[in-house]
Amino acid sequence: MELETSSIVLLAVSTAVSFGLGRTFMHFRKKKQKKDAQEREARALREQPAEPESKNKSKRKRQLQQAQKGFSGPKR
């Protein structure tokens, strides 16, 4: 069975289109999953229960000052 040139070209083009569409869908799916993971992480941080107040007076004072400044997270 001899394949004609036109059928070989058609096969090559359809393979390239199929591969391109698959890669495009995977790219957008991965991008959406990454965005969803970041949103879940941010939501988990926002919904964390507040830490119990420290018994150390100076530490409470420092935490209160940081909260008033707009505390962005623990520093290391």
C-alpha positions as semicolon CSV with decimal commas, in nm:
position;residue;x (nm);y (nm);z (nm)
1;M;0,000;0,000;0,000
2;E;0,163;0,315;-0,126
3;L;0,082;0,644;0,053
4;E;0,043;0,944;-0,169
5;T;0,233;1,263;-0,100
6;S;-0,085;1,451;-0,011
7;S;-0,184;1,193;0,253
8;I;0,166;1,203;0,406
9;V;0,150;1,583;0,425
10;L;-0,200;1,566;0,574
11;L;-0,080;1,315;0,835
12;A;0,218;1,535;0,927
13;V;0,004;1,849;0,953
14;S;-0,265;1,680;1,163
15;T;0,003;1,539;1,395
16;A;0,161;1,884;1,439
17;V;-0,177;2,048;1,506
18;S;-0,273;1,778;1,754
19;F;0,058;1,812;1,938
20;G;0,028;2,193;1,945
21;L;-0,326;2,185;2,082
22;G;-0,227;1,934;2,349
23;R;0,067;2,148;2,462
24;T;-0,151;2,461;2,467
25;F;-0,419;2,296;2,681
26;M;-0,156;2,161;2,920
27;H;0,004;2,506;2,949
28;F;-0,324;2,673;3,045
29;R;-0,422;2,389;3,279
30;K;-0,088;2,413;3,460
31;K;-0,121;2,793;3,483
32;K;-0,470;2,761;3,635
33;Q;-0,356;2,494;3,884
34;K;-0,069;2,716;3,995
35;K;-0,305;3,012;4,045
36;D;-0,551;2,795;4,241
37;A;-0,270;2,665;4,463
38;Q;-0,156;3,019;4,540
39;E;-0,512;3,124;4,625
40;R;-0,555;2,823;4,856
41;E;-0,226;2,906;5,026
42;A;-0,323;3,272;5,072
43;R;-0,667;3,175;5,204
44;A;-0,511;2,930;5,450
45;L;-0,281;3,206;5,581
46;R;-0,571;3,451;5,615
47;E;-0,790;3,200;5,796
48;Q;-0,527;3,098;6,049
49;P;-0,644;3,143;6,406
50;A;-0,480;3,427;6,594
51;E;-0,191;3,335;6,819
52;P;-0,264;3,341;7,190
53;E;-0,147;3,657;7,359
54;S;0,202;3,631;7,503
55;K;0,258;3,639;7,876
56;N;0,569;3,846;7,821
57;K;0,474;4,214;7,862
58;S;0,748;4,354;7,637
59;K;0,668;4,101;7,367
60;R;0,299;4,197;7,376
61;K;0,399;4,562;7,349
62;R;0,626;4,489;7,051
63;Q;0,354;4,284;6,878
64;L;0,103;4,563;6,929
65;Q;0,343;4,817;6,777
66;Q;0,404;4,589;6,477
67;A;0,032;4,538;6,428
68;Q;-0,023;4,914;6,427
69;K;0,250;4,961;6,165
70;G;0,095;4,697;5,939
71;F;0,282;4,386;6,037
72;S;0,364;4,181;5,725
73;G;0,497;3,860;5,879
74;P;0,759;3,714;6,109
75;K;1,111;3,837;6,047
76;R;1,410;3,611;6,070
